[in-house]
Amino acid sequence: MRASSSSSFATPKWWTHDVFLSFGEDTRHSFTDHLYSNLVQKGIYTFRDDELPRGEEMSQAVVLAIEGSKFSLIVFSENYASSKWCLDELAHIVESNRSNQQTVWPVFYKVDPSDVRHQRGSFGDAFANHERNFIDNMDKVLRWRRALTEAANLCGWCFSDSDGYESKFIHDVVEDISLRVKQHTYLNVANYPVGLESRVEHVLEHLDVGGSDIRKVGIWGVGGIGKTTIAKAVYNSIAHKFDCSCFLANVREKSLKHNGLLHLQNELLCEILGDRELKVNNVHMGTSLLRERLSRKKILLVLDDVTESRQIETLVGASDWFGSGSRIIITSRDKHLLIFHEINPIYKVRELDPHEAGELFILNAFKDKTNLDDDEKILVSSVVEHAHGLPLALEVLGASLYHTSLHKGQAILDSFIRSPHPDIIKILRISYTELETEVRDVFLDIACFFNGQKVNEVIQILEGCGRINPGHCIEVLEEKSLINVVDCDYIWMHNLLEEMGKEIVHQESPNSPGERSRLWYHKDVVEVLTKNTKINEPLDIEIEKPEPNEISSTARSISKASSTEWTFLCIAFCLEIMSLCFDQLSSPRKPIYALFGMLLAIAALLNCICELIHKGIKERVVLRRRGMLWRFHYPGSHYVSFGTLPDFYGLVGGIFQCICSTIQYVYFIRHDKNPIKVSLLPTIFVICLAVSRVNWNQRDEPIQQND
């Protein structure tokens, strides 16, 4: 389990140095020394082999330094090729550049790049000597030549005596390197990147990095699902393949501030062009400058948390803003926004599966603890079931339960179920606040009444209640990841979103139910309908099936039972009275009465089964996965099961009576005395039915109170 939590995307290679400096002895105490000093003063961690003795072969310390550096800076000077040490360094640098995703920059100090590339001039003389000295090892000389040619073909800097002051040249080189080092700094992704690698791979497939086309990819999902985390991991894994890269975080939040879009444009220009002095004074100028300056560069750009068209128009614009091979990634909760701006393909972030969710919660709540006891495993299962694969909820809950006792942890979880953590609600509520009024109303209707019900039925009910175009509102909610339409028919809303919606309604008037817009908890309904509670506006009330119990367990609620339920109860009572009479008349001499008693017991059992089927159909129970098992659940709730043991008291009693009545009949037809007394079984069965009926009315009251 622990092994899967590590990911190369989330934990990229951490370098030991920023820059490896390769140089010849002729510049050690002059140009290279000044260059090194400026790099260090700029905060760039640079390796040079001052304290390492130079022998015939390159030391292991130098090999490790080359492989552990983000960048290699090669100072080609007149005597550089005379040193076998330098050429070995160069060959290893070039090979590391191919295999370890490193970047190499050449500096041609008072030498012609063409002489380096083709080994002419002083470089030609040096190689003539090497060929004489290594006549038995010409492969090594050829390796050096290939490395020189490959390095000389890379983009870098040239300096000659006619270029002015060395100090200014060094300053410009260091400034350029400083910007590039900053651009290649890895973003912090996640402490526990559970399930991240597979999701990053899907996004990389959509991006197809390396193609010459300009591609825009969307990452879409509900708040807290991990869109930003995935985008950061993708950015870390491919940023080195582009000329320039920029990750603009919190676009929604930043754009809300004064001149927010203008600040974002300036941030993008600074990151891409590296010119801190370049500032635009208005959004229109920024749009023109971005189009002009970015069109010739291969760019990786990530816009995180985009919510409005204006943000895309001013920061991304059209595809011709960017150079060939550029890739743009946009994360958003709004699928329609991405489609409107032709962001394609769109990757929908999926929830963590139960195994991944359990692992993420365990890592946050128990850290390095590997062996959990049974009670802790039960707690993990409860959290996983309620969080429904939302990483934000699992991380927040895990942090809340870290270093707490099991009893306190269960209390925190119970409190979380009643009222989700503020950090979670803050993230989830962003999508709700951005909805139009009509869509908000439908969202609250679904949260309070219709979670788990058929789309067409919900639309018909909402149209009957006067909602404006509820079908379109449901489509908008699905595009914003606030609901899912599963199996092309049923509405599914995440537990936490459902609880958030109910809490929004509850906060309309915490102490006066009559002043709320919707009522779903049966006690609030009773208070409003029976206690002359003041009502300030029309209410939406769910009375037909208050999910899933009746109004109360008192005689008043029994009087409200449906005629069908009374019919089942009366039939069961009559069958048991007759069964009791036949049982009293039966004996080894009169086995026929035992047969009638057995048949009546079977009839009572079938009646009980039919009543349970009727209740399930009436309550519209649905089959859902709970942990590793599939169970029946009441609609609109993902943690209330249909058919627990108390529900089946009557059924269990009926089965027991049938078994005993059958045994009695078998003994009597053999004219043997029955060793099992069954005279009281019909009475016990009636009591079981009554207990089961009361349980149906009471069993979910604590859960309704939580709502």
N, C-alpha and C positions, 0 to 999 in steps of 0.2 A: 504493500500500500504506500509506504513512504517513498519508494523508488519512483512511483508515477508522479509524485508531486514536483519533481525536478524537471526543468525544461530548458533546452538550449536557447529557446526564444526569450524566455524570461530572465535567464541568468547567462548573458553572453560573456565571452571571454573578457576577464578583467586584466588590463595591461599593466605591466610593471613600470613602463616608461611611456611618456608621450612621444618622444623623438629619440631615434638612434642616430648619432652623428658619426659618419664615416669620412675620413680625410687622410691626406698624405702628410709626411713629416715636414714638407716645405711650408705648410700653412699652420702647423700646430701652434706656434707662439705668436702668430700675427692675425691673419683674417679669421681662422677658425676659432681662436681664443676669444676674439671680440664677438663673433657670432654666438658662441656658447654663452658668454656672459649676458648678452641681451636676451637670449631665450630664457635663461634662468630668472632674470629680473622680471620677465613677463609672466612668471609663474608656470612656465612650461617645463615639465620634468624631463630633463635631457640626459642621455647616457653618452659619455665619451670615455675612452679607455686610457685615461691618464695614469692610473695606478697599476695597469696590467702590463707585465713584460711581454714584448713582442718577440715571439720565437718563430720557428719554422712553420708551425701549424697553428691555426686559430684555436684559442682556448675555448673550453666549454662555457665559461662565464660570458664570453662574447656571443656565442651561439644563443644562449638563453636570453641575453639582452636584445639581440636582433628579433627573436621570435616573440619577445614580450613587449615590443614597442608598437604603438599604433602606426607611427610613421617612421620612415627612414630618410634622412637628409644626407645626400652624397656630395661632397665638395670635390669636384674634379679640378685638379691643379696640374701644373706642368709635370711634376714628378710622381703623380698619383699611381700611374701604371707601373712604375719601377718597383713598387712594393708588392711582393707576393702576398703579404698579410692583407693589404688593401684589396687585392683582387679576389682573395678568398672571401673576405667580408662581402664584397660586391656580389659575388656569385650566390652566396647564401641569402643576401637581401632580396635578390631578384626571385629566387626560388620561394622564399617566404612570402613575397608579394603575390605569387600565383596561388599558394596553398592556404595562407592564413588571412586573406582578405585585408592585407596591409597596403598602405599607399607609399609610393616612393617618389621623392622629389630630387632632381639633380640641380646642383649649382655649378655653373661653368665659370670658374674663377681664372680669368685671363687665359682661357683656352677656347679654341673654336669647337663648338659642338660637332661639326662635321669631322674634325680630326679624331674626336673621341669615338664617334659612330663608326668610322672606317679605319681606325687605328693608323692614323698618319701623324707626321711630325714627331714630337717627343713620345707619343703613344706608340708610333710605329717602331721607333728605336728600342723602346722598352720591350716590345714583343719580339723583336729580332733576338735580343739577349735571352728572353725566356725560352724561345724555341731551341736555342743552342744548349741551354742548361737543362731543358726537359725533353731532350730528344727521345728518351725512352718513355715519356709520359705525355705524348702530344694531346691526349684526350683532355687533360687538365688545361692545357693552353687553349684548346678550342672552347672549353667551358667558359674560360675567362673572356675570350673574344665575344661569344654570344651574349654574355652578361653585359659587357660594355655596350654592345650595339643596342640591346634592349633598353638599358637604362638611358642611353643618350637619345633615344626616340621619345622619351617621356617629356611632358611639359615641365618646365622649371624656370630658373633665372640665369641670366648671363651678365657677367661684369667684365669690363675691360678698362684699360687706363683712360680711355676717352669718355667713360661714363660718369666722371665726376668723383665725388667723395665716397669712399668706402662706407663711412658711418651712415650716410643717408641710404645707401643701398642695403646695408644690414638692417636698418630700421624698417624699411619697406618689406624686406623678406620676413622679418620676425612678425610684423603686423599681419601679413598674409597667413603665415603659419598659425598664429594665435587664433585667427578667425576659423581656420579649418579644423584645428584641434577642438575648438568649442562646438563646431557643427557635428563632429564625430563623437561627442560625449553621449554615452548611453543614457536613456531615460530609465528611471526607476519604475519597474512594472508591478510586481506583486510579491509579497512576502512568501506566499504559498501558491504558486501557479498551477493549481490543480485543474486538469482538463484543458489547459491553455494550448498545448502544442497542437492538438488535432484541429482546434478552431483557427489557429494561425495558419496552418497548412491549407485549410479551405480558402482563406482570404488570399493567400499567395497564389493559389491556383487561379483565382479570379483576376489577380493583378497581372500574371504572366510577365514578370519582369524580364527584360531583355528584348522584348519586341520593340519595333520601331514606331508603333502607333502611340497615340496619346490616349490614356485610359483613365476613366473616373469610376471608382468603386465605392459603393455605399455599404456601411455597416449599420444595421438597423435592429432595434430591440427596445424593450421596456427599460426604464431607469433602474440601475443597479444590477443589470444582467451581465455587465463586463465589456461593454463596447469600447470604452477608453483603454482598458487593460489590453484588449486584443490589438487595438490600433498602436499602442506603444510597443508591444512585442513585435509586431510587423515592421514598424519603423526601425527598431534596433537591428533587425535581421537583414534589412536591404538598403539602409541609408548610404552605405559605403559604395553602392553601385551607381550613384547619381553624382552629377556635377555639384549640385547644391541640394540641401534638404532643410525642411522647416516643419516643426510640429506646433501648430497654434492650438493651445489648450483653452478650454472654457470659453469658447466663442460666444455662446449665449450670454453668459454672465458679463463678459467684458464689453459686449456690444450694447448692453443696457446702460452703461456709464456715459457720462457726457463726452461726446466725440469718440465714442467707443469704437466705431468702425474705422475712423481715421487712425486711431492708435493701433488697431490691428493691421492696417495697411502699412504703417511705418515699421511695425515689428517685423512684418513679412519682408519688406524691402531691406531692412537691416540684416536679417538672418540670411537672405539669399545673396545680396550684393556685398555685404560686409562693410558698408559705408555708414558709420554711425552719424556722420554729419548730414547725410541725405534725409531730409524731412519734407513731407508734403503738407500743405496747409488746408486742403479740403479733399473730400472723398472723390470728386470728379478728377482732380489732378492725380490723385493716387491711382485711380483706375487706369488712366492713360499711361502713367509711368510704369505700372505693373505690366501692362500689355506690351509696352515697348522694351522693357529690360529683361523680361522672362522668356521672350519668344525664341531666343537663341540658346537657351540652356536646357539641359536634361535635368528635370527637377522632380524631387519627391516632396509632396506637400500634403500634410494631414490637417484637416479642419475638424476639431473635436467639439461635439455637442452643438450642432447647427439646428436652429429652430425657425429661421425666417429666410425667405427668398432674397431679401436685401443682403444678407450675409454672404450668400453664394455669389450674387451678382457683383459685389464689390471686391471679393477676395479671389474668386476663381474665374468668373466670367465665362468666356467661350474657350473651346479647345485650342484655338489659334493663339491664345496667350502664351502657350508653353512650347518648348522645343521638342523635337522628335524623341520618343522614348520616355517622356515624362509620365508620372503616375500621381494621381490625386485621390486621396482617401477622405471620405466624409462620414462622420458618425452622426446619427440622428435618431430620434424617437418617432419621426414622422415619415412614413413610407411615401405618402403622396408628395411631399416636398422633394424627395429624391427623384421620384418618377417625373415630376414636372420639369425638373432641370436636367433630365436625360442622364441621370447618374445610373450607369448600368455596366456590370451586373450589381445586384444588391444582395448582400449576405445577411440572412436573418440569424441572429445569435440565438442559439438554443439554450435552454436551461441545463443545469448540471443534472446528470442522471443520479439515481439514489446512491450508487457507489461513490461517485465523485463528490456529491454533496456531503456524505458522511465523512469522507476523508478530509475535506476542507474544514468542516466543523471541528473534527477531532484535532486537527493541527492548530486551530485557533483556541480551542477550549482546553486541550490537554497537552499541547506542545509536544514534548519528546516522549510522553507516556505511550507505550506500545501495547500493553496488555490491559484492557478494560474489563472491569467486573460486569456482572449481569445487569446490575442497576444502572451503571453508566451506559451500557449498550442500549438499554431501554430509553434512557434520556436522549441518546443520539438519534434513535429511531423516531422519537417524538418530534425532535427539532427538524429532522430531514423531512418528515411528513408535512409539517406545517410550513416550512420555508419553501417547499415546492421548487427546489433547484435554483433559487435566487441567490447568487453569491454574496450580494450586499447583506442580506438577512443572515446568512450563515456566518459571515465574518463578524458582524455586530453582535449577534447572539453568542458566538464563541468567545469574543473578547469580554462580554458581560459575565459569562460563566467561568472564566479562567480563575483559578485559585479560590473557588467557592465550594462549600460543602454540597453534597448531593441533595440534601433537603432544601437548602437555599436555592440551589440551581433549579430544582423543580418549581419552586415558588416564583423564580424569575421567569421561567418559561410560561407558567400560568398567567402571570401578569402581562407577558408579551402577547399571548393569545388574546387577552381581553383588550389590550391597547398596545399596538406595535411601537417599537422604539422610535423616539423623535428623529434620530438620524436617518432611519429608513423612510419615515413619513415625509421628511423634508425632501428627499430625492424623488419619491413617487408622486408627491403632490405637484411637482413642477409641470408634469404633463396635464394634470387636471386643470390647473389655473390657466393654461393656454387654450383651453377649449372655448368654443362659443357657447352662449347661454343654452340654446336648445340641446346641444350635444352634452353639456354638463347634466342637464335634467335626465337625459336617457342614461348616462353613466350612473347616476345615483339610483335611478329606477332599477337598473340591472343589479347593482350592488345590494340593494335592499330586498328585492323580490325575485329577480329572474335569472340569477346565476344557475347554469345547468339546465335551462329550459330551451325548447325549440325556438329557432329564430323566427319562423313564420308566426307562431303563436304569440310570441312577444310583440312582434310588429302589429298584429291585429289588436292586441290589448292596448298598446300604447296609442294607436290611432283612435281607438274608442275613448281613450282618456284625453284626447285633444292634443297629443304631441304632434309637432310639425315635422313631417317627413322622417319618422323614426328609422326607416330602412337606411336612409342616407347617414343618419347619425350613427347607426351601428357600424356602417362601413368606415366612417371616420375613426371611431374608437378602435377598430381593428387595425387601421393604418397607423395609428399612434401607439400600437402595442398595448392598449389598455384592456383589450379582450381578445380572445381567439375564438373562431368558429370551428369547432372540431367535428370531424366526420361530416362536414358540409351541412350540418343541421343544428348542432347544439352550441349555445353560448357558454364559453368558459372564461371566468375571470379569476385571476390569482387571488389566493386567500388574503394576502396583505392589501391588495387593491380593494377587495370587498370590504375588509374591515376599515380601511381608510374612508371609503364612501359612507359607511354607516356612522363613523365617527364625525364626519362632516355634517351629516344630518342631525346627529345627537347634539352637536355644538350649536345648532341653530337656537336651541332653548334647552339647556341641560336639565333644568328643574321643572319644566312645564311641557309635557308631551303634546298638549293641544296646540302649542305654538310651533311645532315642527312641521315640516312639509310631508313627511312620510312616517308611518308607524308599521313596525314588523314584529316587535316583541309583545307577546299576548297580554302581559300585565299593563303595558302602556295603553293597549287597545281597550282593555276592560276599564281602566281609569277614565279614559276619554268618553267612552260610551255609557258608563253607568254612574259616574260621579259628577255629572253636569260640568265637566271641565270646560273652561273657556276655549273656544276655537277661533283663532284670528283669521284663518284662511282655509280653503278646501284642503283636505288631507287625502293622501294615498294610503290606504290601509289594506293589509293582507290579513283576511279573516278565514278564508276557506281552508287553508292548511298552514297554520302558524309554525311550520318547520321544526319538528314534525308532530308535536303534541297538540292536544286540544287546549282550551283556554285555561283550565285548572283541573285538579284532581278531586274537587269537591262535588257535592250533589248537583250544584248548579251546572258544572261542566257535563255531567252524565246526562242531564236533561237536554243538553244541546246535541247529543250524539245523533248520528244519522239513522234513518229508519232501517237501512241495510245492516248497520252494526247491531241494532236492537233485534233484528231478525235472526242473525247468527247466534246471539246470546240466548234468545228464547228457544231456538231449535236445540242448542246444546243442553239447556236446562231440562227440556222435555225428554230428550233422549236419555239423560242421566237418571231422571226420576224413574223412567220405565226400566232402565238397566238395573237400578237398585231393587225394584219390585221383583223382577225375574230372578235376580241373584238370591233373594230371600226364599223364593219358591223352589229353587233348584236343589237337587240332591242326587246321590248315586242312583236312586230309584226313578228320578225325574230328570234325566239329562237333557230333555228337549228344552227345558227352561234355561239351562246353562248355555245351550246353543243360541237361544234368542238373546240372552245377555251378551254373549260374545259378538253377535251381529250388531247389536245396538252400540256396543263399545267401538266397533269398527266404524259405524256410521258417525259417531261423535268425533272420532279422530279425523275422518274425511271432512266433516264440517269445520273443524279447527284449521285444517290445512287450507280449505277454501277461504276462510276468513283472513288468514295471513296473506294469501295471494291477492285477495281483494284489497287489503291494506297497502300492499306493495304497489299495485296498479294505481290506486287512488293517490298515494304519495309520490308517484312517478319516480320510484327509486331507480338509480342508474348503477351499472357495474363499472367500478373504477379500481385502479391498482392502488394498493396501500402497502408500501414497503415491497416485499417480495410476493405478496398474496393479492388476489383479486377478490374484492368484497362489494356487497351492495351498499350504496350510500344514499342518503337523502339528497335531493337536488339542492344546489345553492350552498352546500356545506361539504367541505373536504375532510372533515374529521369526525363526522357523526355517522356511524354505521347503522344499517338496517339489519335487524335480526340478531341482537345480542341474546345471551342466555335468559334474562328476564322476559324478553319478548316471547320466548318459547316455553315459558312455564306451562301454559295450557297444553301445548303440543307434546312436551315431555310427559306430562301427566296422562294424556290420552294414549300415548304409546305404551306406557307402563301398564295402564288398565287393559289394553288389548292383549298384551303378552300374558298377563295373569288370568284374564278371562278365558283365553285359549287353553292355557294349562288346566284350568278348572274343568273346562268342557271335556278335554281328553281324559282326565281322571274319571269323570262321572260316567262317560260312555263305557268305561272299563269296569264300572261299578266299584271303583276304589274311592276312598275318602281323599279329598283334596288337601294336601299339606299346606297350601297357601290360602289364608283368609282374604277374600276380596270384597267383603260386604261394604267396607268403608271406601273403596276405591272411587266409586262414582262421586261421593261427597268430596273426596280429596281433589278429583278432577275439576269439579265446579269451583272449588276454592282457588285452584291454580289458574283457571280462566279469569276469575275476578282479580287476582294479583297481577296477571298479565295485562288486563285491561287498565288497571290503575297505573301500572308501569308505563304503558303507552302515553298516558297523560302527564306523567311526572318526569320521565327519564332524561329529557333534554332541557329541563328548566335551567340548570346551571349554565348550559351553553347559550341559551337564549338571553340570560342575564348578561353574559359576556358581550353579546351583540349590542 
